[in-house]
């Protein structure tokens, strides 16, 4: 009887200590993407661009990509730079976000008559605010494809114009790794 109890106890210890060999580890990643808008005099003012970004630019995260359990969105920011053109130019439109296999965005951030010159002159990045439902979607997009597809759509108020819209996504991935 004592032997069975001892054996059961050892079996439980062995089972639980086997599970302790894995830990959740957080991988923080900053992912940049730059959209370049260049409109010649008399050009159509419409902006329609898309590009992909991936969290797997982080080599350490890439090495454990099969063990990622979740993503946490830390922030999405933008900065306008390399501006030249008509000083009164504004941009109105949206930055759409979907997973890397999407054909349309599931989340949108709206730009309403953003002054390109003021954005260029501001040394700081602008944080894009999203509601909790949009954050959940973005995190799921990362979990689905380890990245995002970004869609920049809208129009400028004047041409000629040249500027870059740099988008920076900060995300934490939580992966199960060995101790």
N, C-alpha and C positions, 0 to 999 in steps of 0.2 A: 504494500500500500504506500509506504513512504517512497519507494522507488518510483512509482507512477507519478506521485506528486512532484518529486524532484525532476523527473523527466519532463513533465508538463511545464514546470517552471523554467527549465532550461530551454525548452522549445519556444516559449513565449519570449524569453530574453533574446534568443537568436533571431526570431522574427522581427522584433522591434528594433534591434540593433542593425539589422539589414536595411531597414527603412531609413535609418539615420544617416546613411551614406550619401543621401541626396539633400541638397539645400536649394532654396530659391536664391538667385543672385540677380541684382539689378544692374542693367547696362544702360548708361545714359548716352544718348547720341544726339548730335546736332547735325541737321541735314540741310544744306543750302541748295537753292535753285534760283537761277536768274533768268528773268524774261527781259529780252531786249526789244524795245519799241522804237522803230525808226520810220518816220513818215516824211517823204519829200514834199515840197511845195506842190499843191494841187492833188495830192494823193488822197485816196479814200481814208476817212478818219476812223474806220472800224478796226478794232483790235480783236483778234481771234487766235489765241495761242494755247497750246497744251504741251505738257511735258511730265515725265515721271521722276519720282525720287524714291530712294530705297534706304531703309534703316541699316541694311547690310553693308553700308560703307564703313561701318565700325567693324574692323577685322575680328575683334574678340567676340562680338555678337554674331558675326557671320559663322564663326566656328561652332556655335551652339544653336544655330537657327532651327534645328529639328526639335529643340527642347523648350522653345519659347511658349510660355503659358498665357501671357497677356502683355498688352502694351498700355502705358499710361501717358496721355498727352500732357506735356508740361506747358508748352506755349507754341503759338504760331505768330511770327512777327514779319513785318516788311519794312523795307527802306528803299526810297527812291534816290537814285544817284546818276551821275554822268548826264545831267540835263543840259540841253541847249535847245534853243528855239524861242517861240513866242512866249514871253514871260507870263501872260495871262492864261496859258493853257491849263485846262483841267482834264481829269480823267473821271468818267462815270462808267460803272460796270460792276463786274463781280469776279471774285476768285472762287471758282468751283472746286470741290474736292470729292474724289471718289477713290475706289481701290484701283490698282494698276490694270485691271482687266475691264474697267468700266468704260462705257461709251458716253455716259452723261454723269454729271456730278450729283451726289446725294446731299451735299452740304454746300452752302454758298455764303460767302462774306461779301457784303455790298460796299462798293466805293461810290460815294455820292459827291460829285464835283470836287474831287480832291485836287488841290493846287499842286501841280508838278514842281514849280519853283520852290514853294514852301516846303514840300517834302524833301527836295534836294538840299535845301539850306538847313533843315533840321538835322543835327548830328545824331539824333537818337532813332532807334528802331521804333516802329509803332506796333503795339500788341493788338492782335485781332481777338476780339472777345466772341466766344461761342456759348450757346446755352448747353445744358447738361445732355440733352438728347443729341445734339450735334457732336459733342465731345465723345459720347458713346459710339456714335457712327464712325468717327475718325479712328478711334481706337480699334474698332472691329475691322475697318479697312486695312489697318496695319497688320492685324492678326491674320486676315485672309491672305495677304500678298506681301507682307513685310515692307510695304511701301504705299505710296499714294500716286494718283494721277491728278495734276493740277490743271485747271482750265482758266485762262485769263481772257475774259470777254468784256467788250464795252467799246467805248470810243473816246477819242481825244477831241477837245473843242477846237483846236487849231493845228495847222501844219505850215511850215516844216517843224518837226519836233523829233528829238532823240532823247531817250532816257532808259534807264534800266530799273526794273522793279525786282529787287532781291527779296526772296521769301526764305525765311529760316524756320524750320520745324524742329522743335526740341521734344524728344520722346524718350521715355524709359521703357525698356523691355525687361520683363521678368521671365527668367529661364530657370529650369530645374537642372542643376549641375552637380557633379560629384564634389564631395568635400575635399 
